[in-house]
Amino acid sequence: MPAKRRQATPAAKEPVGKQRKLAPTEEEKKTKAGGWLEEEVKQQRTQNKEMGFITKRLRFISDTEEMRQGSEGVLYWMLRDHRVQDNWALIHARRLALEEKVPLHVCVCLHVPKSQLSTLRHYSFLLKGLEEVAAECKALGIQFHLLRGPAGDLLPGFVSEQQLGAVVTDFSPLREPLTWLEDVKKKLPKDVPLIQVDAHNIVPCWVASPKLEYAARTIRGKITKQLPEFLTDFPLVEKHPHAATRTAKPVDWRELLSSLGVDRTVGETEWAMLESFIDVRLKRFDSQRNDPNAAALSQLSPWIRFGHVSAQRVALQVQRGGRKLGVGVSSFIEELVVRRELTDNFCFYNEKYDSVEVPRPPGAYEWARKTLKDHAKDKRPYIYTREQLEKAETHDKLWNAAQFQVVREGKMHGFLRMYWAKKILEWTPSPEEALASALYLNDRYELDGQDPNGFVGCMWSICGIHDQGWAERPVFGKIRYMNYKGCLRKFDVAAFERKY
Ligand SMILES: Cc1cc2nc3c(=O)[nH]c(=O)nc-3n(C[C@H](O)[C@H](O)[C@H](O)COP(=O)(O)OP(=O)(O)OC[C@H]3O[C@@H](n4cnc5c(N)ncnc54)[C@H](O)[C@@H]3O)c2cc1C
């Protein structure tokens, strides 16, 4: 069907994500009886019940480090890692509560910014995860509170009112969460410590490296050297023995979702699982991960992005699964650990993580800045507006198909993301506009968007971040180039175009 006749736009009345499912395939359903992983993980956690907490996973944000005495409980302010088990921030908050023999509380400050990036797709996924968190907390005697508004406005008052003695939170290197953290720090009672635990990275971001890293090759050794220490099992979070006298208000999740001011034209999606990855797709990962027609990837990025699943858990299980199947897992660990943790490093040590004004660790990336400037006035073969891109109205069927994929399914294949972003550089008037449009489309439609991986993915494709210079050519300068012919050599492009 000609691209122009197909609708991929947010103008569609029905939520577009509903149209296709990425649920397990027939092959995945047949492979093994589902549910084995849950049982295996439960056993591992139980065996590791007494496992200690590595204090390098935390840092104090407040001046005070001592928990306030005589308090009514400890609070875990859940910011990025929306899960109960396999969560080092919650594990640490629980340890503090056990030491002081006080109740444990979890709170989420739900704030929906007025933005085209606040979509039903993202918030329904978040709320489904939170509903599970709330139910698990209830079963474990932990109070789950949902506060509606920015953390800086609500959390300090909540801590005072509930007479809580310490606040533990998790770690995100992105601008808004860092601002919320600063706000909370300023307004929190001075005798209540604010403790941040990196529950997202296996090697905590500040331990992996104290500085902005130049590329995967400069951080790889630093991370892998520390994996034996940090890539451990998790202790089971058991029922909390100290009951709270003040209990949390129950949440009506349906009502909550329908009351949120989100853009409902970008609809919900459905997704596959870690278990089916280990059973079926892992054996193909190494050889077929660059083929968008093959089911070879884990599909886990949305769960990791929203913290519903711990990357450390994924790494552990995939290593174990790989050993059982006799399958190499190093290429997967490279993506999941090295590449992913490099993106937190990039955003944490570089405030301009979404700008063409790339950072300046001594001399680094100067080549990219210069080459983009040198070629800023080159004639572009095609020029498309953001709207044309959003509607997949380009001359390139493969690009349009990739754009349709993300609009409908909420996730574009990893290989195509590179091609997709590089073409935006080629077809827009300036690198600044290309980056802004790529980030807008990525963060609005990718369910895993608004994440350091997305900022770095777009920066890598358009600004050469973490890459090297290549043969110079128009528009791109020395930024790595990708073209349609190259895709034809890699996979059955026509089959992919037919599918979307
Ligand atoms: C232009 C562009 C935009 C991107 N936008 C995002 C985004 O918004 N969110 C996002 O999570 N990823 C993004 N990526 C990285 C990558 O494409 C996705 O993480 C991957 O396709 C997700 O699919 P998967 O979970 O099946 O990955 P798998 O290949 O199965 O990998 C497993 C996990 O490793 C991590 N990972 C894989 N590839 C990378 C990578 N290149 N860099 C960092 N981590 C990686 C992810 O957490 C992923 O879930 C982007 C890449 C590019 C080039």
PDBQT file of the ligand as one rigid body, heavy atoms in Angstrom, charges set to zero:
ROOT
HETATM    1  C1  LIG A 601      17.998   6.028  17.589  1.00  0.00    +0.000 C 
HETATM    2  C2  LIG A 601      17.910   5.073  18.748  1.00  0.00    +0.000 A 
HETATM    3  C3  LIG A 601      16.966   5.282  19.730  1.00  0.00    +0.000 A 
HETATM    4  C4  LIG A 601      16.875   4.403  20.821  1.00  0.00    +0.000 A 
HETATM    5  N1  LIG A 601      15.928   4.653  21.769  1.00  0.00    +0.000 NA
HETATM    6  C5  LIG A 601      15.863   3.859  22.873  1.00  0.00    +0.000 A 
HETATM    7  C6  LIG A 601      14.941   4.158  23.908  1.00  0.00    +0.000 A 
HETATM    8  O1  LIG A 601      14.207   5.150  23.850  1.00  0.00    +0.000 OA
HETATM    9  N2  LIG A 601      14.907   3.318  24.974  1.00  0.00    +0.000 N 
HETATM   10  C7  LIG A 601      15.690   2.205  25.050  1.00  0.00    +0.000 A 
HETATM   11  O2  LIG A 601      15.609   1.467  26.043  1.00  0.00    +0.000 OA
HETATM   12  N3  LIG A 601      16.602   1.934  24.096  1.00  0.00    +0.000 NA
HETATM   13  C8  LIG A 601      16.711   2.715  23.013  1.00  0.00    +0.000 A 
HETATM   14  N4  LIG A 601      17.631   2.431  22.030  1.00  0.00    +0.000 N 
HETATM   15  C9  LIG A 601      18.566   1.307  22.230  1.00  0.00    +0.000 C 
HETATM   16  C10 LIG A 601      18.089  -0.039  21.661  1.00  0.00    +0.000 C 
HETATM   17  O3  LIG A 601      17.731   0.092  20.320  1.00  0.00    +0.000 OA
HETATM   18  C11 LIG A 601      16.920  -0.621  22.458  1.00  0.00    +0.000 C 
HETATM   19  O4  LIG A 601      17.263  -0.691  23.824  1.00  0.00    +0.000 OA
HETATM   20  C12 LIG A 601      16.552  -2.030  22.005  1.00  0.00    +0.000 C 
HETATM   21  O5  LIG A 601      16.221  -2.041  20.650  1.00  0.00    +0.000 OA
HETATM   22  C13 LIG A 601      15.391  -2.519  22.861  1.00  0.00    +0.000 C 
HETATM   23  O6  LIG A 601      14.922  -3.763  22.435  1.00  0.00    +0.000 OA
HETATM   24  P1  LIG A 601      15.155  -5.088  23.285  1.00  0.00    +0.000 P 
HETATM   25  O7  LIG A 601      14.767  -4.876  24.697  1.00  0.00    +0.000 OA
HETATM   26  O8  LIG A 601      14.502  -6.199  22.556  1.00  0.00    +0.000 OA
HETATM   27  O9  LIG A 601      16.730  -5.156  23.207  1.00  0.00    +0.000 OA
HETATM   28  P2  LIG A 601      17.772  -6.322  23.316  1.00  0.00    +0.000 P 
HETATM   29  O10 LIG A 601      18.591  -6.245  22.075  1.00  0.00    +0.000 OA
HETATM   30  O11 LIG A 601      17.158  -7.609  23.670  1.00  0.00    +0.000 OA
HETATM   31  O12 LIG A 601      18.732  -5.810  24.493  1.00  0.00    +0.000 OA
HETATM   32  C14 LIG A 601      18.451  -6.045  25.878  1.00  0.00    +0.000 C 
HETATM   33  C15 LIG A 601      18.524  -4.752  26.632  1.00  0.00    +0.000 C 
HETATM   34  O13 LIG A 601      19.803  -4.140  26.495  1.00  0.00    +0.000 OA
HETATM   35  C16 LIG A 601      19.673  -2.729  26.446  1.00  0.00    +0.000 C 
HETATM   36  N5  LIG A 601      20.165  -2.255  25.144  1.00  0.00    +0.000 N 
HETATM   37  C17 LIG A 601      20.077  -2.887  23.944  1.00  0.00    +0.000 A 
HETATM   38  N6  LIG A 601      20.664  -2.146  22.982  1.00  0.00    +0.000 NA
HETATM   39  C18 LIG A 601      21.138  -1.038  23.588  1.00  0.00    +0.000 A 
HETATM   40  C19 LIG A 601      21.827   0.102  23.134  1.00  0.00    +0.000 A 
HETATM   41  N7  LIG A 601      22.193   0.264  21.856  1.00  0.00    +0.000 N 
HETATM   42  N8  LIG A 601      22.129   1.070  24.020  1.00  0.00    +0.000 NA
HETATM   43  C20 LIG A 601      21.791   0.943  25.326  1.00  0.00    +0.000 A 
HETATM   44  N9  LIG A 601      21.129  -0.124  25.816  1.00  0.00    +0.000 NA
HETATM   45  C21 LIG A 601      20.800  -1.092  24.967  1.00  0.00    +0.000 A 
HETATM   46  C22 LIG A 601      18.192  -2.411  26.595  1.00  0.00    +0.000 C 
HETATM   47  O14 LIG A 601      17.906  -2.158  27.958  1.00  0.00    +0.000 OA
HETATM   48  C23 LIG A 601      17.535  -3.703  26.144  1.00  0.00    +0.000 C 
HETATM   49  O15 LIG A 601      16.264  -3.916  26.704  1.00  0.00    +0.000 OA
HETATM   50  C24 LIG A 601      17.748   3.298  20.918  1.00  0.00    +0.000 A 
HETATM   51  C25 LIG A 601      18.724   3.102  19.926  1.00  0.00    +0.000 A 
HETATM   52  C26 LIG A 601      18.803   3.978  18.856  1.00  0.00    +0.000 A 
HETATM   53  C27 LIG A 601      19.850   3.757  17.811  1.00  0.00    +0.000 C 
ENDROOT
TORSDOF 0
